[in-house]
Amino acid sequence: EFILLHAEPGPGENTSTIIHALRLYNLMEVDYLVEEIPNKSLELTSSRMFKFLSVNLPILVLDKDVEHTLLEQAFGSKVDIYLTDIRTEVETVIPAIKGKSLLLLSHESRMAKYSKYDIEIETLRSLFTSYCLYKHPNLTRDYEKILDLVAIGTVADLMPVKGENRILVKRGLKVLTDSPRESLVPLMSNLKLLSKPITTVELGWYLCPVINASGRLGCPSVAIEMLISKDRLQIEELASQLVQLNKQRKRMGDEAWDKVKSSAKKSCESFGSKFALIDNCNIARGLTGSIAARVLKEYSVPGAIVLSEEIDGRISGSMRSRESLPSRTFLSCLSSFFTDFGGHKCAGGFSMEADKLDEFKKQLDEQVLLLDEESVEEVRVVDAVIPPQYMNPNLIKIVELFEPYGEQNGPLQFLMEGAVIENCIKVGSDSEKGNIKLQIKYGEFSWVAMYWGGGQKGKIEVGDKAKIIFRLARNYWNGQANLVLTVLDMEKL
């Protein structure tokens, strides 16, 4: 491990002391301390610095005289403190900083536009990380190998695919596509994922649900043992178990849905189609999230909460919502009832004592009444209106340029105006869902399109002209790639 210590005069009579600790063998864990310390009051910082200095680690500094003086002020001149001035070495690796203080580098940096943190800390983080990676190139190569697990974990846990997460996921997807780890090959083969490029769609719809199934059903060790095993036969056996567990999860989910459908519909009606609460169906804890998501989709409500069965006097719950009604923000208004809660923009979870349920429901009623129109209205965001002459197969290049997509970074959505319906057929055995396969003519090309649930939104006939909001993606079947539109909304002209 290395520690970088830096001190520079701050505004007025204060001194900014920045301690930046970076674990070379775990670059994903970066800790730093920031203290604004008056010149005559260093006691607070002294105790915190001592935690770093007492573990006999080498201390790397950029300006030895400045930092040594500060440390003598903090600990007294009789304390032996050994510093290693690395400015010369850093300047050799990164010549652009030669002769410049950190303060000057910070002023010259463009990071102030993008960072919400102290710009000097961000400059220091970037500079020191770059130095370590230049000096120890194996760090990049070693971490590249585990980014497949980073991508899987990020997508499975519905973490935002933005900023650094997006970069890590993109590189992890490349690892999964080019050289999947031995412990994932049997499972990916079973799911027919080995002969195609892996995107967040393949992770979110196929791979992650199967891996998650073991945890949902109370036996997470199956997935863990598969991922860490070196034994090919054991890996294959555990992969097979995961597939079976996922089938069991789906079956249990369908059975649970049959139990909650009528309650969900009544709840939506009682909340004026603003919300839904499922609280009396004894849903297994591992299924509440998927049931909440299904309620959201089936009944087009802005938000839904599903409560689990009571175990040892406690209830857990899951919330799913549209982006217009952030789950975590909504749950925070009810946090006084929870022993624990958390979540993201469109998904959240909590636990509470069972005896608080009645009061919780009363408060939920009041909270839903406070929702404004912006929170309950479903808004379709269009990234671009596509003129007929630009509606051609090259559009997929733009879509793929912006990958990976995911939580809080949805796929590009386009609008075409005046598309002609050339063919329209219902697909699937469940007529209530109203799934429709369309043939759409727009510009020079005809397109195959899927409109999930479109049959429930009005009659569609051959020859109709319409405005269509859609997404475009590649669909792989038997090793062949085809472009398919997914219709999100349609309005006849």
FIFI-370719 format. One record per residue (C-alpha): residue number from 1; x, y, z. Coordinates in steps of 0.02 Angstrom, whole numbers, plus 32768, in hexadecimal, padded with zeros to 4 digits. Each point is the difference from the previous one (the first is absolute). Example, Ala and Ser with C-alpha at 12.3 -4.5 7.8 and 13.67 -1.06 7.14 Angstrom:
2
> nr; east; north; up
> 1; 8267; 7F1F; 8186
> 2; 8045; 80AC; 7FDF
***
This chain:
493
> nr; east; north; up
> 1; 8000; 8000; 8000
> 2; 8033; 80B3; 7FE4
> 3; 7FC4; 80A2; 804E
> 4; 8008; 80A8; 7FAA
> 5; 8002; 8096; 8074
> 6; 7FEB; 80AF; 7FBD
> 7; 7FEB; 80AA; 8052
> 8; 7FE7; 80AA; 7FAD
> 9; 7FD0; 80AB; 8044
> 10; 7F45; 801A; 7FF7
> 11; 7F9B; 80A0; 7FFD
> 12; 8018; 807B; 808F
> 13; 8067; 7FC0; 8092
> 14; 7FCB; 7F4B; 7FEF
> 15; 8066; 7F6E; 7FBF
> 16; 7FAF; 7F74; 7F9D
> 17; 8045; 7F58; 8032
> 18; 7FD8; 7F73; 7F8B
> 19; 802A; 7F4D; 8028
> 20; 7FE1; 7F8E; 7F6E
> 21; 8012; 7F45; 801F
> 22; 7FF7; 7F8F; 7F68
> 23; 800D; 7F43; 800C
> 24; 8066; 7FC7; 7F6D
> 25; 7FB4; 7F53; 800A
> 26; 7F4F; 8041; 8005
> 27; 7FEE; 809C; 7F96
> 28; 7F43; 7FF7; 8013
> 29; 8010; 8032; 80B8
> 30; 8043; 80B1; 800C
> 31; 7FFB; 805C; 80A6
> 32; 8034; 80B1; 8025
> 33; 7FF2; 8077; 8093
> 34; 7FE5; 80BA; 7FEE
> 35; 801C; 8078; 8090
> 36; 7FF8; 80BD; 8005
> 37; 8074; 8022; 8094
> 38; 802B; 80AB; 804B
> 39; 80BD; 8017; 8013
> 40; 7FF8; 7FFB; 80BF
> 41; 7F88; 7F6D; 8013
> 42; 8042; 7F5E; 7FB8
> 43; 7FC8; 7F85; 8086
> 44; 7F70; 7FB5; 7F9C
> 45; 8067; 7FDE; 7F66
> 46; 8093; 7FBF; 8066
> 47; 7F9D; 7F6E; 8046
> 48; 7FBE; 7FD1; 7F54
> 49; 80A9; 800F; 7FAC
> 50; 804D; 7F93; 8086
> 51; 7F91; 7F6F; 7FC8
> 52; 8058; 8006; 7F59
> 53; 80AF; 8020; 8042
> 54; 7FFC; 7F77; 8084
> 55; 7FF2; 7F6F; 7F84
> 56; 80B1; 8014; 7FBC
> 57; 7FCC; 8020; 7F4D
> 58; 806B; 8068; 7F89
> 59; 7FBC; 80B2; 7FF1
> 60; 800C; 804C; 7F53
> 61; 7FF9; 80BD; 7FF1
> 62; 8003; 807D; 7F72
> 63; 8052; 8091; 805E
> 64; 806D; 7FBA; 808B
> 65; 802E; 80A2; 8059
> 66; 7F4E; 803F; 800A
> 67; 7FB8; 7F5D; 8041
> 68; 808F; 7FDE; 807A
> 69; 7FE8; 80AA; 804F
> 70; 7F47; 7FDF; 8017
> 71; 8021; 7F55; 804E
> 72; 807E; 804A; 807A
> 73; 7F7D; 807E; 8034
> 74; 7F86; 7F72; 801B
> 75; 8071; 7F85; 805C
> 76; 8092; 8068; 803F
> 77; 80B0; 800A; 7FBD
> 78; 803D; 7F6B; 8068
> 79; 7F96; 7F83; 7FA1
> 80; 805E; 7FA9; 7F74
> 81; 7F97; 8005; 7F62
> 82; 8048; 7FBC; 7F5F
> 83; 7FB9; 8042; 7F5F
> 84; 8026; 7FCD; 7F4E
> 85; 7FF6; 8091; 7F87
> 86; 7FC0; 7FBA; 7F5C
> 87; 7FE8; 80A3; 7FA0
> 88; 8097; 7FE0; 7F91
> 89; 7FC6; 7F4F; 7FDB
> 90; 7F4D; 8038; 7FDF
> 91; 8040; 8088; 7F8C
> 92; 8061; 7F7B; 7FA2
> 93; 7F65; 7F96; 7FEA
> 94; 7F8B; 8095; 7FE4
> 95; 806C; 808D; 7FB7
> 96; 7F6D; 8079; 7FF1
> 97; 8003; 8026; 80BB
> 98; 80B7; 8035; 8006
> 99; 8018; 809E; 8066
> 100; 7F47; 8010; 802B
> 101; 7FB2; 7FF9; 80AC
> 102; 7F63; 7F9D; 801F
> 103; 7FA2; 80A4; 8014
> 104; 8035; 8038; 7F53
> 105; 7FD8; 7F55; 7FB5
> 106; 7F53; 800A; 804E
> 107; 7FE0; 80AB; 7FB4
> 108; 8038; 7FC1; 7F55
> 109; 7F99; 7F60; 800B
> 110; 7F59; 7FEC; 7FA8
> 111; 7FC2; 7F8B; 8089
> 112; 7FA9; 8090; 805A
> 113; 7F79; 7FF3; 7F7B
> 114; 7FDB; 7F4B; 802A
> 115; 802A; 7FE6; 80B8
> 116; 7F8F; 8024; 8093
> 117; 8093; 7FEC; 8079
> 118; 8090; 8072; 8030
> 119; 805E; 8017; 7F5C
> 120; 80AB; 7FF3; 8056
> 121; 7FD0; 7F55; 8045
> 122; 7FC6; 7FC7; 7F54
> 123; 80A1; 803F; 7FB0
> 124; 8066; 7FA7; 8086
> 125; 7F9C; 7F5F; 7FE9
> 126; 8017; 8004; 7F43
> 127; 80B9; 802C; 800A
> 128; 802C; 7F7B; 8081
> 129; 7F96; 7F79; 7FAD
> 130; 8051; 8026; 7F58
> 131; 80AC; 7FF8; 8050
> 132; 7FDC; 7F57; 8051
> 133; 7FBB; 7FB7; 7F5E
> 134; 8095; 803C; 7F9B
> 135; 8079; 7FBA; 8080
> 136; 7FA1; 7F5D; 8017
> 137; 7FAE; 7FD4; 7F59
> 138; 7FD1; 7F53; 8041
> 139; 7F7A; 8054; 8069
> 140; 7F9C; 8029; 7F64
> 141; 8014; 7F52; 7FB7
> 142; 7FD8; 7FA8; 80A4
> 143; 7F62; 8065; 801C
> 144; 7FC8; 7FE9; 7F4D
> 145; 7FE9; 7F47; 8026
> 146; 7F7F; 801D; 8089
> 147; 7F9A; 8086; 7FA8
> 148; 7F89; 7F7A; 7FC1
> 149; 7FC8; 7FE7; 80B4
> 150; 7FF7; 80BC; 8018
> 151; 7F8B; 800D; 7F6A
> 152; 7F93; 7F71; 803D
> 153; 7FF4; 8047; 80B0
> 154; 7FD9; 80B0; 7FC3
> 155; 7F73; 7FC9; 7F8F
> 156; 7FBB; 7F7C; 8078
> 157; 7FF6; 807D; 808F
> 158; 7FAC; 8084; 7F93
> 159; 808E; 807A; 801D
> 160; 8006; 809B; 7F8E
> 161; 805F; 7FDF; 7F5F
> 162; 8047; 80B0; 7FFF
> 163; 80AB; 8050; 8016
> 164; 8086; 7F88; 803C
> 165; 7F81; 7F73; 800B
> 166; 7FDE; 8010; 7F46
> 167; 80B9; 7FF2; 7FD7
> 168; 8017; 7F68; 8071
> 169; 7F65; 7FAA; 7FBA
> 170; 8036; 8020; 7F4C
> 171; 80AA; 7FB2; 801F
> 172; 7FB2; 7F71; 8061
> 173; 7F8A; 7FDA; 7F70
> 174; 8097; 7FF3; 7F8C
> 175; 804F; 7F81; 8075
> 176; 7F5E; 7F9A; 8003
> 177; 7FF6; 8005; 7F42
> 178; 80B7; 7FE0; 7FD5
> 179; 803C; 7F8D; 808B
> 180; 7F7C; 7FCC; 807F
> 181; 8047; 7FB4; 809E
> 182; 7FFF; 7F43; 800E
> 183; 7F82; 8002; 808F
> 184; 7F7E; 805A; 7F92
> 185; 8015; 7FA0; 7F5D
> 186; 7F88; 7F6F; 8028
> 187; 7F77; 8076; 803B
> 188; 8016; 8075; 7F6C
> 189; 7FFE; 7F69; 7F8C
> 190; 7F5E; 7FC3; 804E
> 191; 7FB4; 80AD; 7FE5
> 192; 8043; 8007; 7F4C
> 193; 8069; 809B; 8024
> 194; 80A9; 7FC5; 7FBF
> 195; 7FE5; 8024; 7F48
> 196; 7FCB; 80B6; 800B
> 197; 8041; 80A7; 8041
> 198; 7FCF; 8017; 80B7
> 199; 7FA3; 80A1; 8029
> 200; 7FA4; 8038; 809C
> 201; 7F63; 7FB5; 7FB1
> 202; 804D; 7F51; 8006
> 203; 8038; 8021; 80B3
> 204; 7F5E; 804D; 803F
> 205; 7F87; 7F88; 7FAB
> 206; 805D; 7F5B; 7FFE
> 207; 80A1; 7FED; 8063
> 208; 7FE0; 8068; 809C
> 209; 7F51; 7FBA; 8027
> 210; 8046; 7F4F; 7FFD
> 211; 8091; 802D; 8072
> 212; 7F8A; 8060; 8073
> 213; 7F87; 7F6E; 800A
> 214; 8069; 7FA4; 8082
> 215; 7FFC; 8095; 8075
> 216; 7F47; 801D; 7FE2
> 217; 7FDA; 7F4F; 8035
> 218; 8071; 8002; 8099
> 219; 8098; 7FA1; 7FBF
> 220; 807D; 8082; 7FC3
> 221; 8092; 7F88; 8018
> 222; 7FD2; 7FA9; 7F5C
> 223; 802C; 809B; 7F99
> 224; 8097; 802A; 806C
> 225; 8049; 7F52; 7FF6
> 226; 7FE8; 7FFD; 7F44
> 227; 805A; 80A6; 7FE8
> 228; 8098; 7FD3; 806A
> 229; 8010; 7F49; 7FD1
> 230; 8093; 7FC0; 7F98
> 231; 7FB4; 7F53; 7FE5
> 232; 7FAE; 7FF3; 7F55
> 233; 7F86; 7F76; 8033
> 234; 7FCC; 805D; 809D
> 235; 7FE6; 809F; 7F9B
> 236; 7F90; 7FA5; 7F85
> 237; 7F9B; 7FB0; 808C
> 238; 7FE8; 80A6; 805B
> 239; 7FD2; 805A; 7F5D
> 240; 7F7B; 7F7C; 7FE4
> 241; 7FC0; 801B; 80B1
> 242; 7FF4; 80BB; 7FE1
> 243; 7F9A; 7FE6; 7F63
> 244; 7F88; 7F8E; 8061
> 245; 7FF5; 807D; 808F
> 246; 7FD4; 8088; 7F84
> 247; 7F75; 7F95; 7FB7
> 248; 7FC0; 7FE4; 80B1
> 249; 8008; 80BC; 8021
> 250; 7F9B; 8023; 7F62
> 251; 7F7E; 7F7D; 8031
> 252; 7FF2; 8048; 80AE
> 253; 7FF3; 80AE; 7FB6
> 254; 7F70; 7FCC; 7F8E
> 255; 7FA7; 7FAE; 8093
> 256; 8019; 809C; 806A
> 257; 7FC0; 806D; 7F72
> 258; 7F62; 7F9A; 7FF4
> 259; 7FE4; 8022; 80B9
> 260; 801E; 80BC; 7FF7
> 261; 7FAB; 8030; 7F5A
> 262; 7F55; 8028; 8049
> 263; 804B; 8059; 8097
> 264; 8073; 8065; 7F90
> 265; 7F70; 8038; 7F91
> 266; 7F96; 8034; 8096
> 267; 8092; 805D; 804D
> 268; 8021; 805F; 7F5F
> 269; 7F4A; 8034; 7FFA
> 270; 7FFD; 8034; 80B7
> 271; 809A; 806E; 7FE6
> 272; 7FB4; 804F; 7F64
> 273; 8080; 7FAA; 7F8E
> 274; 808B; 805F; 8057
> 275; 8047; 7F6F; 8064
> 276; 7FEB; 7F4B; 8035
> 277; 8020; 7FA8; 80A6
> 278; 7FFE; 7F42; 8010
> 279; 8002; 7FD4; 80B8
> 280; 7F95; 7F67; 8022
> 281; 803B; 7F76; 7F8C
> 282; 8091; 7FB0; 8061
> 283; 8080; 801A; 7F76
> 284; 80AA; 7FB0; 801C
> 285; 8085; 8081; 8025
> 286; 8067; 7FD5; 7F66
> 287; 7F6D; 8021; 7F8B
> 288; 7FC1; 80AB; 8039
> 289; 806E; 8062; 7F87
> 290; 7FCB; 7FA1; 7F65
> 291; 7F48; 8007; 8033
> 292; 800C; 80BC; 801B
> 293; 804D; 8015; 7F54
> 294; 7F75; 7F98; 7FB4
> 295; 7F79; 8068; 8056
> 296; 8053; 809C; 7FBB
> 297; 7FFE; 7FBB; 7F4F
> 298; 7F56; 7FAC; 7FFF
> 299; 7F9D; 8090; 804C
> 300; 8067; 8095; 7FC3
> 301; 800C; 804F; 80AB
> 302; 808E; 8079; 802F
> 303; 8034; 7F99; 8098
> 304; 7FDC; 7F5C; 805A
> 305; 8031; 7FB4; 80A7
> 306; 7FF5; 7F46; 8025
> 307; 8014; 7FC2; 80B3
> 308; 8045; 7F55; 802D
> 309; 7FBB; 7F7F; 8076
> 310; 8020; 8022; 80B8
> 311; 8097; 7FA6; 804A
> 312; 802F; 8012; 80B8
> 313; 7F96; 809C; 8012
> 314; 8051; 8058; 7F6C
> 315; 7FC7; 802C; 7F51
> 316; 806A; 8030; 7F6B
> 317; 7FC3; 805B; 7F67
> 318; 8034; 8030; 7F50
> 319; 7FD1; 8099; 7F9B
> 320; 800B; 8019; 7F45
> 321; 7FD8; 80A4; 7FAA
> 322; 800E; 806C; 7F66
> 323; 808E; 807E; 7FF6
> 324; 7F81; 808B; 8023
> 325; 7FE4; 7FB6; 80AE
> 326; 80AD; 7FD7; 8048
> 327; 7FF1; 7F6A; 8073
> 328; 8083; 8032; 8080
> 329; 7FB9; 80B1; 8010
> 330; 7F50; 7FBC; 8017
> 331; 8037; 7F80; 8082
> 332; 8063; 8084; 8061
> 333; 7F5A; 8056; 8025
> 334; 7FCB; 7F60; 805B
> 335; 80A8; 7FD9; 804F
> 336; 7FC2; 8015; 80B2
> 337; 7FAA; 7F57; 7FEF
> 338; 809A; 7FA4; 7FBF
> 339; 808B; 7FA8; 805B
> 340; 8062; 8009; 7F5E
> 341; 7FE2; 803F; 7F4F
> 342; 805C; 802E; 7F62
> 343; 7FF5; 7FFE; 7F44
> 344; 801A; 8057; 7F5B
> 345; 7F98; 806E; 7F8F
> 346; 7F87; 7F79; 7FC6
> 347; 8017; 7F78; 8083
> 348; 8005; 7FFC; 80BD
> 349; 7FED; 7F8D; 8095
> 350; 7FE0; 8009; 80BA
> 351; 7FDB; 7F9D; 809D
> 352; 7F92; 802A; 8095
> 353; 7FAD; 7FB8; 8099
> 354; 7F5C; 7FAA; 7FD6
> 355; 7FA0; 805C; 8087
> 356; 801E; 80A5; 7FA4
> 357; 7FA5; 7FC7; 7F63
> 358; 7F59; 8056; 8021
> 359; 8050; 80A8; 8026
> 360; 8071; 7FEB; 7F69
> 361; 7F69; 7FE7; 7F8E
> 362; 7FAB; 809C; 8043
> 363; 809C; 8067; 7FE2
> 364; 8014; 7FB5; 7F53
> 365; 7F4E; 8036; 7FD4
> 366; 802B; 80B3; 8032
> 367; 80A3; 7FFC; 7FA1
> 368; 7FAE; 7FC5; 7F5F
> 369; 7F7F; 808D; 800D
> 370; 8091; 807C; 7FFC
> 371; 8043; 7FC1; 7F59
> 372; 7FF5; 8086; 7F7B
> 373; 7FD6; 7FEA; 7F48
> 374; 80B8; 7FFB; 7FCC
> 375; 801D; 7F6B; 8073
> 376; 7F6D; 7F98; 7FC1
> 377; 8004; 802C; 7F47
> 378; 8061; 7F89; 7F90
> 379; 8072; 8066; 7F90
> 380; 8057; 7FB9; 7F67
> 381; 80A7; 8052; 7FDF
> 382; 8033; 8006; 7F49
> 383; 80BA; 8012; 7FDD
> 384; 7FEB; 8027; 7F46
> 385; 7F7B; 8011; 7F7A
> 386; 8039; 7F96; 7F6C
> 387; 7FD7; 8044; 7F51
> 388; 7FD1; 7F79; 7F80
> 389; 80A5; 800F; 7FA1
> 390; 8064; 7FDB; 809F
> 391; 7F99; 7F68; 8031
> 392; 8077; 7F7D; 7FBF
> 393; 806B; 7F71; 8048
> 394; 808E; 8078; 8028
> 395; 7F98; 8045; 8091
> 396; 8038; 7F6A; 8067
> 397; 80B2; 8045; 7FFE
> 398; 7FC6; 8098; 8062
> 399; 7FA1; 7F91; 807A
> 400; 8099; 7F93; 801F
> 401; 8073; 8096; 800E
> 402; 7FA6; 8034; 80A0
> 403; 8003; 7F53; 8051
> 404; 8000; 7FBF; 8085
> 405; 7F52; 802F; 803B
> 406; 7FB2; 7FD8; 80A7
> 407; 7FB8; 804A; 809F
> 408; 7FEF; 80BF; 7FF1
> 409; 804B; 7FF6; 7F52
> 410; 7F79; 7FB4; 7F93
> 411; 8011; 7FD2; 7F48
> 412; 7FE9; 8088; 7F7D
> 413; 7F4B; 801E; 7FD2
> 414; 7FCF; 8040; 7F54
> 415; 7F63; 8046; 7FAE
> 416; 7FC5; 7FE5; 7F4E
> 417; 7F6A; 8060; 7FBE
> 418; 7F93; 7FBC; 7F75
> 419; 8035; 7F49; 8005
> 420; 7F8B; 7F89; 7FA2
> 421; 7FC4; 7F5B; 804C
> 422; 8019; 7F7B; 7F7A
> 423; 7FD5; 7F68; 8069
> 424; 7FBE; 7FDE; 80AF
> 425; 7FEE; 7F58; 8058
> 426; 7FE4; 7FCD; 80B5
> 427; 8086; 7F91; 804B
> 428; 8007; 7F92; 809A
> 429; 7F80; 7F8F; 8051
> 430; 7FC7; 8080; 8082
> 431; 7F82; 806C; 7FA2
> 432; 7FE7; 8070; 8097
> 433; 80B1; 8045; 7FEE
> 434; 7FDC; 8038; 7F4E
> 435; 80B2; 7FEF; 7FBE
> 436; 800B; 8033; 7F49
> 437; 807F; 7FE3; 7F77
> 438; 8001; 808D; 7F80
> 439; 8049; 8020; 7F54
> 440; 8022; 80BB; 7FF2
> 441; 802D; 8063; 7F64
> 442; 805F; 80A2; 801B
> 443; 806E; 804F; 7F7C
> 444; 8052; 7F81; 7F8E
> 445; 7FFE; 7F70; 807B
> 446; 7F82; 7F8C; 8051
> 447; 801E; 7FCC; 80B4
> 448; 7FC9; 7F70; 806F
> 449; 7FC2; 8046; 80A5
> 450; 7FBE; 7FB9; 80A4
> 451; 7F7B; 8060; 8060
> 452; 7FF2; 7FAB; 80AA
> 453; 7F51; 801A; 8046
> 454; 7FD2; 8068; 7F67
> 455; 7F5B; 7FA5; 7FE9
> 456; 7FC1; 804B; 80A3
> 457; 801C; 80B2; 7FC3
> 458; 7F87; 8008; 7F6F
> 459; 7FDF; 7FAB; 7F5B
> 460; 808C; 7FFF; 7F80
> 461; 7FD9; 7FDF; 7F4A
> 462; 8065; 7FE7; 7F61
> 463; 8011; 80A6; 7FA4
> 464; 7FFD; 806B; 809E
> 465; 8079; 8092; 8009
> 466; 804A; 8024; 80AA
> 467; 807F; 805C; 806A
> 468; 806B; 7F7B; 8052
> 469; 807B; 800B; 8091
> 470; 8079; 7F6F; 7FF4
> 471; 80A7; 7FB3; 802C
> 472; 8073; 7FA6; 7F87
> 473; 806C; 7F69; 802C
> 474; 8053; 7F67; 7FB6
> 475; 7FA9; 7F5A; 801A
> 476; 806A; 7F62; 7FF4
> 477; 7FB1; 7F5B; 7FCA
> 478; 805F; 7F65; 7FC9
> 479; 809E; 8066; 7FEB
> 480; 7FAB; 8081; 7F90
> 481; 7FEB; 80B7; 8032
> 482; 7F65; 8061; 7FCC
> 483; 7FC6; 80AF; 802A
> 484; 7F5B; 8009; 8060
> 485; 7F9B; 8095; 8038
> 486; 7FA9; 8001; 80A8
> 487; 7F69; 8073; 7FFC
> 488; 7FEB; 805E; 80A4
> 489; 7F6A; 8069; 7FD1
> 490; 7F97; 8024; 7F67
> 491; 7F83; 8084; 7FCC
> 492; 7F98; 7FF4; 7F62
> 493; 8003; 8094; 7F8A
***
